């Protein structure tokens, strides 16, 4: 069974930084797209950033220039470096990945940006 486990969320002041990690574990033969989504209270889940197996990336317009997604294929891990955080970035952040041809989600990690 494959699991995605996120870490790195927390409380940070506006303008601060956080780094999220998501590690895939289990019987893994292939990992295709990896990405981060977020869901704020009362809002739909939305794409934050994605990265393909070749390293190609895409970002939501709201985070371009502030967030950076990367992956370590040897560790089956995807990262999200978040800089210049704003209160509107407050949400539960979810890792999403295609592993062995199937879609998996992490359990989510809370990010709160507040003074």
C-alpha positions in Angstrom: 0.0 0.0 0.0 1.3 3.5 -0.9 1.1 6.4 1.5 1.9 10.1 1.1 3.0 11.7 4.4 3.2 15.5 4.6 5.2 17.6 7.1 6.3 21.1 7.6 3.1 23.1 8.2 2.6 25.5 11.0 2.0 29.1 12.1 4.1 31.8 10.5 3.9 35.6 10.3 3.1 37.4 7.1 6.2 37.7 5.0 7.7 34.5 6.5 8.6 31.2 4.9 7.8 27.6 5.3 8.9 24.4 3.6 6.5 21.5 3.1 7.6 18.0 2.4 5.7 15.0 1.1 7.2 11.6 1.1 5.7 8.6 -0.7 6.3 5.2 0.9 5.3 1.6 0.2 5.6 -0.6 -2.9 6.6 2.1 -5.4 7.5 1.2 -9.0 6.8 4.6 -10.6 5.9 8.1 -9.7 4.6 10.4 -12.3 3.1 13.8 -11.5 3.6 15.2 -7.9 1.9 18.3 -6.7 0.4 20.4 -3.9 -3.2 21.6 -3.5 -4.7 23.7 -0.8 -8.2 24.2 0.7 -9.1 27.2 2.7 -12.3 27.2 4.9 -15.4 27.6 2.8 -13.5 27.3 -0.5 -12.8 24.6 -3.0 -9.5 22.7 -3.1 -7.2 24.3 -5.6 -4.0 23.5 -7.4 -0.9 25.3 -5.9 1.9 23.8 -7.9 2.8 20.6 -9.8 5.9 19.0 -11.1 6.2 16.3 -13.7 8.6 13.3 -13.7 10.9 15.3 -16.0 11.0 18.3 -13.7 8.6 20.5 -15.6 6.6 22.7 -13.2 3.4 24.7 -13.2 2.0 27.2 -10.6 -1.2 28.9 -9.7 -1.0 32.6 -10.6 -1.4 33.6 -7.0 1.8 31.9 -5.9 4.1 32.5 -8.9 7.4 34.1 -7.8 6.8 33.2 -4.2 6.5 29.4 -4.1 8.9 26.8 -5.5 8.1 23.2 -6.1 10.9 20.6 -6.4 11.3 16.8 -6.1 13.9 14.3 -5.0 13.2 11.2 -7.0 15.7 9.1 -5.0 13.7 9.9 -1.9 10.3 9.8 -3.5 9.7 13.2 -2.0 8.2 16.5 -3.2 8.8 19.8 -1.6 7.1 23.2 -1.6 9.2 26.2 -0.5 6.9 29.0 0.4 8.3 32.5 0.7 6.6 35.9 1.3 3.6 34.2 2.8 0.4 36.1 3.0 -2.7 35.6 5.2 -4.6 34.5 2.1 -2.2 31.5 1.9 -3.8 30.1 5.0 -5.2 26.7 4.2 -4.8 23.0 4.6 -2.1 21.9 2.1 -2.5 18.5 0.5 0.1 16.4 -1.4 -1.1 14.6 -4.5 0.7 12.1 -6.6 0.3 9.5 -9.3 2.1 6.4 -8.0 2.1 3.1 -9.9 -0.6 4.6 -12.2 -3.0 5.4 -9.3 -3.9 8.7 -7.7 -3.0 9.2 -4.0 -3.6 12.1 -1.6 -1.8 12.9 1.6 -3.7 13.6 4.8 -3.0 17.4 4.7 -1.0 19.8 6.7 -2.2 23.1 8.1 -0.5 26.3 7.1 -1.6 29.4 9.0 -0.3 32.9 8.1 -1.1 35.4 10.8 0.4 38.1 13.0 
